[in-house]
Protein backbone atom coordinates (compact mmCIF):
# COMPACT_ATOMS: atom_id res chain seq x y z
CA UNK A 1 0.00 0.00 0.00
CA UNK A 2 1.40 3.36 -0.99
CA UNK A 3 1.16 5.88 1.80
CA UNK A 4 -1.42 8.65 1.33
CA UNK A 5 0.06 11.73 2.94
CA UNK A 6 -1.92 13.49 5.64
CA UNK A 7 -2.12 17.07 6.80
CA UNK A 8 -0.99 18.10 10.27
CA UNK A 9 -3.57 20.40 11.80
CA UNK A 10 -4.05 21.48 15.41
CA UNK A 11 -1.44 19.01 16.68
CA UNK A 12 -2.91 15.95 14.91
CA UNK A 13 -2.40 14.06 11.66
CA UNK A 14 -5.64 14.36 9.72
CA UNK A 15 -6.75 12.94 6.43
CA UNK A 16 -7.27 15.53 3.73
CA UNK A 17 -10.71 15.91 2.20
CA UNK A 18 -9.02 16.06 -1.22
CA UNK A 19 -10.70 14.47 -4.20
CA UNK A 20 -7.35 14.20 -6.00
CA UNK A 21 -3.98 12.84 -4.98
CA UNK A 22 -0.76 13.44 -6.93
CA UNK A 23 1.74 10.56 -7.15
CA UNK A 24 5.20 11.33 -5.76
CA UNK A 25 7.91 9.40 -7.59
CA UNK A 26 11.60 8.92 -6.93
CA UNK A 27 12.92 10.62 -10.09
CA UNK A 28 15.84 8.19 -10.41
CA UNK A 29 14.26 4.82 -9.64
CA UNK A 30 10.68 5.81 -10.60
CA UNK A 31 9.47 4.11 -7.41
CA UNK A 32 6.11 5.45 -6.24
CA UNK A 33 6.93 6.92 -2.84
CA UNK A 34 3.61 8.38 -1.72
CA UNK A 35 0.47 10.13 -2.85
CA UNK A 36 0.07 13.79 -2.03
CA UNK A 37 -3.40 15.24 -1.48
CA UNK A 38 -4.48 18.32 -3.36
CA UNK A 39 -5.94 19.78 -0.17
CA UNK A 40 -9.02 21.87 -0.84
CA UNK A 41 -9.98 25.20 0.70
CA UNK A 42 -11.78 23.54 3.59
CA UNK A 43 -8.51 21.89 4.74
CA UNK A 44 -6.64 25.18 4.50
CA UNK A 45 -9.41 26.83 6.49
CA UNK A 46 -9.11 24.21 9.25
CA UNK A 47 -5.35 24.75 9.43
CA UNK A 48 -5.67 28.54 9.58
CA UNK A 49 -8.40 28.26 12.25
CA UNK A 50 -6.17 25.98 14.34
CA UNK A 51 -3.29 28.43 13.97
CA UNK A 52 -5.54 31.38 14.88
CA UNK A 53 -6.88 29.58 17.94
CA UNK A 54 -3.33 28.86 19.14
CA UNK A 55 -2.02 32.39 18.62
CA UNK A 56 -2.93 34.30 21.81
CA UNK A 57 -1.59 31.65 24.16
CA UNK A 58 1.53 31.12 22.07
CA UNK A 59 2.41 34.81 21.78
CA UNK A 60 2.18 35.16 25.56
CA UNK A 61 4.41 32.13 26.14
CA UNK A 62 7.69 33.63 27.38
CA UNK A 63 10.06 34.25 24.50
CA UNK A 64 12.84 32.25 26.12
CA UNK A 65 10.49 29.28 26.42
CA UNK A 66 9.56 29.63 22.77
CA UNK A 67 13.26 29.65 21.90
CA UNK A 68 13.79 26.45 23.92
CA UNK A 69 11.70 24.57 21.37
CA UNK A 70 14.27 25.59 18.75
CA UNK A 71 17.09 24.02 20.78
CA UNK A 72 15.03 20.83 20.95
CA UNK A 73 14.28 21.03 17.24
CA UNK A 74 17.95 21.38 16.44
CA UNK A 75 18.83 18.31 18.54
CA UNK A 76 16.07 16.26 16.91
CA UNK A 77 17.16 17.28 13.40
CA UNK A 78 20.75 16.31 14.20
CA UNK A 79 19.56 12.92 15.51
CA UNK A 80 17.55 12.22 12.35
CA UNK A 81 20.04 13.92 10.02
CA UNK A 82 20.80 10.94 7.75
CA UNK A 83 17.16 9.90 7.59
CA UNK A 84 16.23 13.39 6.39
CA UNK A 85 19.12 13.33 3.91
CA UNK A 86 17.95 10.03 2.43
CA UNK A 87 14.39 11.31 2.04
CA UNK A 88 15.54 14.50 0.32
CA UNK A 89 17.56 12.37 -2.13
CA UNK A 90 14.67 9.98 -2.76
CA UNK A 91 12.04 12.57 -3.50
CA UNK A 92 14.22 15.27 -5.09
CA UNK A 93 16.95 13.35 -6.94
CA UNK A 94 20.01 15.30 -5.74
CA UNK A 95 23.12 13.54 -4.42
CA UNK A 96 23.62 12.47 -0.84
CA UNK A 97 26.30 15.10 -0.25
CA UNK A 98 24.10 17.82 -1.70
CA UNK A 99 21.26 16.71 0.56
CA UNK A 100 23.65 16.78 3.52
CA UNK A 101 24.49 20.38 2.64
CA UNK A 102 20.79 21.18 2.44
CA UNK A 103 19.91 19.66 5.81
CA UNK A 104 22.92 21.41 7.39
CA UNK A 105 21.77 24.76 6.00
CA UNK A 106 18.28 24.07 7.30
CA UNK A 107 19.64 23.43 10.79
CA UNK A 108 21.54 26.73 10.59
CA UNK A 109 18.20 28.50 10.24
CA UNK A 110 17.03 26.78 13.42
CA UNK A 111 20.25 27.97 15.13
CA UNK A 112 19.39 31.48 13.99
CA UNK A 113 15.90 31.23 15.49
CA UNK A 114 17.37 30.45 18.92
CA UNK A 115 18.71 34.03 18.95
CA UNK A 116 15.38 35.73 18.26
CA UNK A 117 15.24 36.95 21.87
CA UNK A 118 18.13 39.31 21.26
CA UNK A 119 17.01 40.26 17.75
CA UNK A 120 13.40 41.28 18.37
CA UNK A 121 14.18 43.90 20.99
CA UNK A 122 12.51 47.26 20.83
CA UNK A 123 13.96 50.64 21.76
CA UNK A 124 13.03 53.51 24.02
CA UNK A 125 13.78 57.22 24.33
CA UNK A 126 13.11 59.06 27.60
CA UNK A 127 11.87 62.67 27.67
CA UNK A 128 10.86 62.83 24.05
CA UNK A 129 8.85 65.76 25.39
CA UNK A 130 8.61 67.02 28.96
CA UNK A 131 7.88 63.98 31.14
CA UNK A 132 6.99 61.86 28.12
CA UNK A 133 8.78 58.65 27.09
CA UNK A 134 8.48 56.92 23.75
CA UNK A 135 9.00 53.22 23.09
CA UNK A 136 8.94 51.01 20.01
CA UNK A 137 8.18 47.41 20.92
CA UNK A 138 8.20 44.46 18.57
CA UNK A 139 5.15 42.25 18.57
CA UNK A 140 4.23 39.16 16.59
CA UNK A 141 1.26 39.55 14.28
CA UNK A 142 -0.73 36.32 14.05
CA UNK A 143 -0.85 33.53 11.48
CA UNK A 144 1.91 33.42 8.86
CA UNK A 145 2.14 30.95 5.98
CA UNK A 146 4.84 29.74 3.61
CA UNK A 147 4.50 28.29 0.12
CA UNK A 148 7.71 26.51 -0.88
CA UNK A 149 9.38 24.90 -3.95
CA UNK A 150 10.63 21.41 -4.78
CA UNK A 151 14.35 22.11 -5.10
CA UNK A 152 15.21 22.47 -1.41
CA UNK A 153 12.32 20.58 0.17
CA UNK A 154 13.71 20.74 3.71
CA UNK A 155 15.89 23.85 3.78
CA UNK A 156 13.49 26.43 2.34
CA UNK A 157 10.63 25.75 4.82
CA UNK A 158 13.24 26.03 7.59
CA UNK A 159 14.17 29.52 6.34
CA UNK A 160 10.74 30.59 7.58
CA UNK A 161 8.97 28.40 10.14
CA UNK A 162 11.51 28.52 13.02
CA UNK A 163 11.92 32.31 13.03
CA UNK A 164 8.21 32.99 12.50
CA UNK A 165 7.08 30.90 15.45
CA UNK A 166 9.89 31.92 17.78
CA UNK A 167 8.81 35.53 17.18
CA UNK A 168 5.43 34.44 18.59
CA UNK A 169 3.40 33.84 15.45
CA UNK A 170 1.65 30.62 14.48
CA UNK A 171 2.25 28.98 11.14
CA UNK A 172 0.78 27.12 8.17
CA UNK A 173 3.11 25.50 5.66
CA UNK A 174 2.15 24.49 2.11
CA UNK A 175 5.16 22.70 0.59
CA UNK A 176 5.67 21.57 -3.00
CA UNK A 177 3.51 18.62 -4.04
CA UNK A 178 6.54 17.30 -5.92
CA UNK A 179 8.55 16.86 -2.70
CA UNK A 180 6.10 16.66 0.20
CA UNK A 181 7.58 13.77 2.21
CA UNK A 182 10.49 15.64 3.78
CA UNK A 183 7.88 17.91 5.34
CA UNK A 184 6.00 14.94 6.67
CA UNK A 185 9.25 13.95 8.43
CA UNK A 186 9.83 17.49 9.70
CA UNK A 187 6.32 17.62 11.14
CA UNK A 188 6.79 14.21 12.81
CA UNK A 189 9.79 15.80 14.50
CA UNK A 190 7.80 18.93 15.41
CA UNK A 191 5.02 16.72 16.75
CA UNK A 192 7.51 15.05 19.11
CA UNK A 193 8.44 18.46 20.55
CA UNK A 194 4.98 18.86 22.11
CA UNK A 195 4.50 22.37 20.88
CA UNK A 196 1.05 23.67 21.85
CA UNK A 197 -1.57 22.43 19.40
CA UNK A 198 -2.00 24.63 16.34
CA UNK A 199 1.32 26.50 16.53
CA UNK A 200 2.54 24.68 13.42
CA UNK A 201 0.33 23.23 10.71
CA UNK A 202 1.02 21.43 7.45
CA UNK A 203 -1.30 21.44 4.46
CA UNK A 204 -0.21 19.35 1.50
CA UNK A 205 -1.29 20.40 -1.95
CA UNK A 206 -0.67 22.36 -5.11
CA UNK A 207 -1.70 25.71 -6.50
CA UNK A 208 -5.34 25.55 -5.34
CA UNK A 209 -4.22 25.00 -1.76
CA UNK A 210 -1.76 27.89 -2.20
CA UNK A 211 -4.53 30.13 -3.49
CA UNK A 212 -6.70 29.26 -0.48
CA UNK A 213 -3.80 30.23 1.81
CA UNK A 214 -3.27 33.57 0.04
CA UNK A 215 -6.97 34.43 0.07
CA UNK A 216 -7.64 33.43 3.66
CA UNK A 217 -8.64 36.51 5.68
CA UNK A 218 -6.93 35.26 8.85
CA UNK A 219 -3.47 34.81 7.30
CA UNK A 220 -1.47 37.94 8.05
CA UNK A 221 1.51 37.32 5.79
CA UNK A 222 3.01 34.89 3.28
CA UNK A 223 6.60 33.86 2.60
CA UNK A 224 6.97 32.41 -0.89
CA UNK A 225 9.83 30.79 -2.77
CA UNK A 226 9.41 29.49 -6.33
CA UNK A 227 9.43 30.49 -9.98
CA UNK A 228 9.04 34.10 -11.12
CA UNK A 229 5.62 33.74 -12.79
CA UNK A 230 4.21 32.25 -9.59
CA UNK A 231 6.07 34.76 -7.37
CA UNK A 232 4.30 37.54 -9.29
CA UNK A 233 0.92 35.87 -8.77
CA UNK A 234 1.66 35.43 -5.06
CA UNK A 235 2.80 39.04 -4.67
CA UNK A 236 -0.29 40.41 -6.40
CA UNK A 237 -2.77 38.06 -4.73
CA UNK A 238 -1.40 38.68 -1.26
CA UNK A 239 -1.37 42.45 -1.81
CA UNK A 240 -4.95 42.30 -3.03
CA UNK A 241 -5.91 40.50 0.16
CA UNK A 242 -4.05 42.95 2.39
CA UNK A 243 -1.21 40.67 3.44
CA UNK A 244 2.47 41.11 4.03
CA UNK A 245 4.40 39.21 1.41
CA UNK A 246 7.96 38.29 0.57
CA UNK A 247 8.14 36.43 -2.75
CA UNK A 248 11.49 35.03 -3.85
CA UNK A 249 11.37 34.13 -7.53
CA UNK A 250 13.42 32.48 -10.26
CA UNK A 251 16.85 33.37 -11.57
CA UNK A 252 19.31 33.57 -14.42
CA UNK A 253 22.70 33.86 -12.78
CA UNK A 254 25.75 35.06 -14.67
CA UNK A 255 29.34 34.23 -13.85
CA UNK A 256 32.05 36.53 -15.25
CA UNK A 257 35.58 35.22 -15.70
CA UNK A 258 38.36 37.77 -16.19
CA UNK A 259 41.63 36.88 -17.95
CA UNK A 260 43.48 37.36 -14.64
CA UNK A 261 41.38 34.74 -12.79
CA UNK A 262 42.98 31.67 -11.26
CA UNK A 263 41.69 29.26 -13.89
CA UNK A 264 41.80 26.02 -11.96
CA UNK A 265 40.09 27.34 -8.83
CA UNK A 266 37.54 29.26 -10.92
CA UNK A 267 36.57 26.23 -12.98
CA UNK A 268 36.17 24.06 -9.87
CA UNK A 269 33.79 26.67 -8.47
CA UNK A 270 31.89 27.17 -11.71
CA UNK A 271 31.38 23.41 -12.04
CA UNK A 272 29.76 23.29 -8.60
CA UNK A 273 27.63 26.30 -9.40
CA UNK A 274 26.38 25.13 -12.80
CA UNK A 275 26.00 21.40 -12.23
CA UNK A 276 25.47 21.09 -8.45
CA UNK A 277 21.94 19.84 -7.71
CA UNK A 278 21.73 19.22 -11.49
CA UNK A 279 21.44 22.98 -11.99
CA UNK A 280 18.22 23.12 -9.98
CA UNK A 281 19.29 25.87 -7.61
CA UNK A 282 18.10 29.44 -7.69
CA UNK A 283 21.77 30.38 -7.26
CA UNK A 284 23.04 28.09 -10.02
CA UNK A 285 25.45 29.74 -12.44
CA UNK A 286 23.74 29.48 -15.77
CA UNK A 287 25.75 31.67 -18.15
CA UNK A 288 29.50 32.04 -17.94
CA UNK A 289 30.76 35.25 -19.53
CA UNK A 290 34.37 34.86 -20.56
CA UNK A 291 36.12 38.20 -20.88
CA UNK A 292 38.82 38.57 -23.58
CA UNK A 293 41.60 35.99 -23.37
CA UNK A 294 39.84 34.04 -20.61
CA UNK A 295 37.62 32.40 -23.23
CA UNK A 296 39.68 29.60 -24.86
CA UNK A 297 41.39 28.14 -21.76
CA UNK A 298 38.17 28.44 -19.74
CA UNK A 299 36.10 26.63 -22.36
CA UNK A 300 38.70 23.86 -22.66
CA UNK A 301 38.88 23.32 -18.90
CA UNK A 302 35.09 23.44 -18.39
CA UNK A 303 34.59 20.88 -21.13
CA UNK A 304 37.23 18.57 -19.68
CA UNK A 305 35.82 18.69 -16.17
CA UNK A 306 32.14 18.56 -17.10
CA UNK A 307 32.65 15.54 -19.42
CA UNK A 308 34.04 13.61 -16.48
CA UNK A 309 31.07 14.16 -14.12
CA UNK A 310 29.53 10.87 -12.96
CA UNK A 311 25.75 11.10 -13.31
CA UNK A 312 23.63 8.65 -11.34
CA UNK A 313 21.29 7.91 -8.48
CA UNK A 314 21.92 10.20 -5.54
CA UNK A 315 22.10 7.34 -3.05
CA UNK A 316 24.51 5.28 -5.17
CA UNK A 317 28.23 5.42 -4.36
CA UNK A 318 30.34 7.89 -6.36
CA UNK A 319 27.47 9.79 -7.93
CA UNK A 320 28.46 13.40 -8.61
CA UNK A 321 25.27 14.61 -10.24
CA UNK A 322 21.73 13.32 -9.75
CA UNK A 323 18.49 13.63 -11.66
CA UNK A 324 16.23 16.55 -12.42
CA UNK A 325 12.90 16.52 -10.61
CA UNK A 326 10.68 14.74 -13.15
CA UNK A 327 10.41 13.42 -16.66
CA UNK A 328 8.36 16.46 -17.59
CA UNK A 329 11.20 18.65 -16.38
CA UNK A 330 13.73 16.54 -18.34
CA UNK A 331 11.72 17.06 -21.52
CA UNK A 332 11.43 20.81 -20.88
CA UNK A 333 15.19 21.16 -20.33
CA UNK A 334 16.01 19.11 -23.43
CA UNK A 335 13.59 21.30 -25.39
CA UNK A 336 15.39 24.43 -24.22
CA UNK A 337 18.76 22.98 -25.25
CA UNK A 338 17.28 22.38 -28.71
CA UNK A 339 16.00 25.95 -28.85
CA UNK A 340 19.52 27.15 -28.06
CA UNK A 341 20.91 25.01 -30.89
CA UNK A 342 18.21 26.30 -33.25
CA UNK A 343 19.23 29.85 -32.39
CA UNK A 344 22.88 29.14 -33.24
CA UNK A 345 24.53 27.88 -30.01
CA UNK A 346 26.91 24.93 -30.32
CA UNK A 347 26.39 22.01 -27.91
CA UNK A 348 30.05 21.25 -27.18
CA UNK A 349 28.80 18.87 -24.49
CA UNK A 350 25.29 17.47 -24.95
CA UNK A 351 23.61 15.73 -22.01
CA UNK A 352 20.38 14.92 -23.79
CA UNK A 353 19.23 11.33 -23.89
CA UNK A 354 21.80 9.92 -21.46
CA UNK A 355 21.04 6.56 -19.88
CA UNK A 356 22.28 5.54 -16.46
CA UNK A 357 22.77 1.81 -16.00
CA UNK A 358 20.28 0.36 -13.56
CA UNK A 359 18.11 3.51 -13.71
CA UNK A 360 17.18 3.52 -17.39
CA UNK A 361 13.86 5.30 -16.81
CA UNK A 362 15.27 7.94 -14.47
CA UNK A 363 14.92 11.65 -15.24
CA UNK A 364 18.56 12.25 -16.08
CA UNK A 365 19.99 15.09 -18.12
CA UNK A 366 23.76 14.99 -18.45
CA UNK A 367 25.93 18.08 -18.03
CA UNK A 368 25.51 20.27 -21.08
CA UNK A 369 27.66 23.13 -22.34
CA UNK A 370 26.39 25.46 -25.03
CA UNK A 371 29.08 27.56 -26.68
CA UNK A 372 28.66 30.70 -28.77
CA UNK A 373 25.65 31.90 -26.80
CA UNK A 374 24.67 35.53 -27.32
CA UNK A 375 22.58 37.77 -25.04
CA UNK A 376 19.45 37.73 -27.20
CA UNK A 377 19.16 33.91 -27.27
CA UNK A 378 16.43 32.33 -25.15
CA UNK A 379 18.99 30.16 -23.32
CA UNK A 380 20.70 33.36 -22.18
CA UNK A 381 17.51 35.09 -21.09
CA UNK A 382 15.25 32.43 -19.57
CA UNK A 383 15.73 30.24 -16.52
CA UNK A 384 16.49 26.67 -17.62
CA UNK A 385 16.71 25.12 -14.13
CA UNK A 386 18.75 22.17 -15.31
CA UNK A 387 22.43 21.22 -15.81
CA UNK A 388 23.02 23.50 -18.79
CA UNK A 389 25.84 26.03 -18.86
CA UNK A 390 25.90 28.62 -21.62
CA UNK A 391 29.24 30.14 -22.58
CA UNK A 392 29.40 33.70 -23.87
CA UNK A 393 32.49 35.57 -25.05
CA UNK A 394 32.79 39.35 -24.65
CA UNK A 395 35.77 41.62 -25.38
CA UNK A 396 36.05 43.55 -22.12
CA UNK A 397 34.81 44.32 -18.61
CA UNK A 398 32.34 46.98 -19.78
CA UNK A 399 30.58 44.66 -22.25
CA UNK A 400 30.35 42.02 -19.51
CA UNK A 401 28.64 44.46 -17.12
CA UNK A 402 26.21 45.47 -19.85
CA UNK A 403 25.32 41.88 -20.70
CA UNK A 404 24.67 40.95 -17.08
CA UNK A 405 22.69 44.06 -16.21
CA UNK A 406 20.33 43.65 -19.12
CA UNK A 407 18.96 40.42 -17.60
CA UNK A 408 15.47 40.78 -16.20
CA UNK A 409 16.51 38.60 -13.27
CA UNK A 410 18.73 39.73 -10.41
CA UNK A 411 19.20 36.85 -8.03
CA UNK A 412 22.97 36.31 -8.11
CA UNK A 413 26.10 37.08 -10.10
CA UNK A 414 29.73 36.14 -9.58
CA UNK A 415 33.07 37.32 -10.84
CA UNK A 416 36.32 35.39 -10.92
CA UNK A 417 39.33 37.69 -10.93
CA UNK A 418 42.53 38.45 -9.04
CA UNK A 419 41.95 42.20 -9.39
CA UNK A 420 40.47 44.06 -6.43
CA UNK A 421 39.53 46.89 -8.76
CA UNK A 422 37.43 44.68 -11.02
CA UNK A 423 35.92 42.91 -8.03
CA UNK A 424 34.82 46.19 -6.48
CA UNK A 425 33.46 47.57 -9.76
CA UNK A 426 31.51 44.37 -10.25
CA UNK A 427 29.99 44.44 -6.77
CA UNK A 428 29.20 48.14 -7.12
CA UNK A 429 27.56 48.07 -10.53
CA UNK A 430 25.93 44.67 -11.03
CA UNK A 431 22.21 44.69 -10.37
CA UNK A 432 21.80 41.42 -8.49
CA UNK A 433 21.02 40.71 -4.88
CA UNK A 434 23.73 38.13 -4.09
CA UNK A 435 27.24 38.80 -5.39
CA UNK A 436 30.08 36.28 -5.40
CA UNK A 437 33.72 37.34 -5.66
CA UNK A 438 35.62 34.18 -6.58
CA UNK A 439 32.61 32.30 -5.17
CA UNK A 440 30.32 30.43 -7.55
CA UNK A 441 27.28 30.06 -5.28
CA UNK A 442 26.79 33.25 -3.29
CA UNK A 443 24.36 31.81 -0.76
CA UNK A 444 23.53 34.05 2.19
CA UNK A 445 23.93 32.32 5.53
CA UNK A 446 21.04 32.28 8.00
CA UNK A 447 21.93 35.52 9.78
CA UNK A 448 22.02 37.53 6.53
CA UNK A 449 19.02 38.28 4.33
CA UNK A 450 18.79 36.25 1.14
CA UNK A 451 19.22 38.85 -1.61
CA UNK A 452 17.30 39.10 -4.86
CA UNK A 453 16.43 41.99 -7.15
CA UNK A 454 14.40 42.73 -10.27
CA UNK A 455 12.20 39.74 -11.24
CA UNK A 456 13.93 37.49 -8.72
CA UNK A 457 12.24 39.13 -5.74
CA UNK A 458 8.93 40.82 -5.05
CA UNK A 459 8.54 42.56 -1.72
CA UNK A 460 10.56 44.70 0.67
CA UNK A 461 11.83 42.46 3.44
CA UNK A 462 13.82 39.44 2.33
CA UNK A 463 13.91 35.99 3.90
CA UNK A 464 16.43 35.25 6.70
CA UNK A 465 18.49 37.51 8.93
CA UNK A 466 17.21 40.71 10.52
CA UNK A 467 14.78 41.12 7.59
CA UNK A 468 12.98 37.98 8.77
CA UNK A 469 12.54 39.46 12.25
CA UNK A 470 11.11 42.62 10.68
CA UNK A 471 8.82 40.60 8.44
CA UNK A 472 7.42 38.44 11.22
CA UNK A 473 6.91 41.28 13.73
CA UNK A 474 5.62 44.82 13.77
CA UNK A 475 6.76 47.81 15.84
CA UNK A 476 4.16 49.24 18.11
CA UNK A 477 4.80 52.77 19.31
CA UNK A 478 4.03 53.58 22.91
CA UNK A 479 3.99 57.19 24.12
CA UNK A 480 3.56 57.51 27.89
CA UNK A 481 3.15 60.26 30.44
CA UNK A 482 2.53 59.55 34.11
CA UNK A 483 0.84 62.46 35.84
P1 LIG B 1 6.90 26.78 -8.58
O1 LIG B 1 6.76 28.25 -8.73
O2 LIG B 1 6.36 25.91 -9.64
O3 LIG B 1 6.19 26.30 -7.22
C1 LIG B 1 6.51 26.87 -5.97
C2 LIG B 1 5.32 26.71 -5.04
O4 LIG B 1 4.21 27.44 -5.55
C3 LIG B 1 4.83 25.27 -4.87
O5 LIG B 1 4.46 25.07 -3.53
C4 LIG B 1 3.63 25.21 -5.79
O6 LIG B 1 2.68 24.24 -5.37
C5 LIG B 1 3.07 26.60 -5.68
N1 LIG B 1 2.35 27.06 -6.88
C6 LIG B 1 2.50 26.64 -8.15
N2 LIG B 1 1.68 27.34 -8.97
C7 LIG B 1 1.04 28.24 -8.20
C8 LIG B 1 0.08 29.26 -8.46
N3 LIG B 1 -0.38 29.50 -9.69
N4 LIG B 1 -0.37 29.99 -7.42
C9 LIG B 1 0.09 29.77 -6.18
N5 LIG B 1 1.01 28.82 -5.87
C10 LIG B 1 1.46 28.06 -6.86
O7 LIG B 1 8.44 26.51 -8.32
P2 LIG B 1 9.21 25.11 -8.28
O8 LIG B 1 9.27 24.54 -9.65
O9 LIG B 1 8.69 24.27 -7.16
O10 LIG B 1 10.67 25.60 -7.82
C11 LIG B 1 11.65 26.03 -8.71
C12 LIG B 1 11.68 27.54 -8.83
O11 LIG B 1 11.93 28.14 -7.56
C13 LIG B 1 12.82 28.04 -9.72
O12 LIG B 1 12.32 29.07 -10.53
C14 LIG B 1 13.85 28.58 -8.74
O13 LIG B 1 14.69 29.56 -9.25
C15 LIG B 1 12.95 29.11 -7.66
N6 LIG B 1 13.67 29.22 -6.39
C16 LIG B 1 13.97 30.47 -5.94
C17 LIG B 1 14.68 30.63 -4.76
C18 LIG B 1 15.03 31.99 -4.26
O14 LIG B 1 15.45 32.10 -3.12
N7 LIG B 1 14.88 33.04 -5.04
C19 LIG B 1 15.06 29.50 -4.01
C20 LIG B 1 14.71 28.23 -4.49
C21 LIG B 1 14.01 28.11 -5.69
Boltz pocket constraint, residues with backbone or C-beta under 6 A from the ligand:
constraints:
  - pocket:
      binder: B
      contacts: [[A, 147], [A, 148], [A, 149], [A, 150], [A, 151], [A, 152], [A, 174], [A, 175], [A, 176], [A, 177], [A, 205], [A, 206], [A, 207], [A, 210], [A, 211], [A, 225], [A, 226], [A, 227], [A, 228], [A, 230], [A, 231], [A, 233], [A, 234], [A, 248], [A, 249], [A, 250], [A, 251], [A, 281], [A, 282], [A, 383], [A, 385], [A, 411], [A, 450], [A, 451], [A, 452], [A, 456]]
      max_distance: 6.0
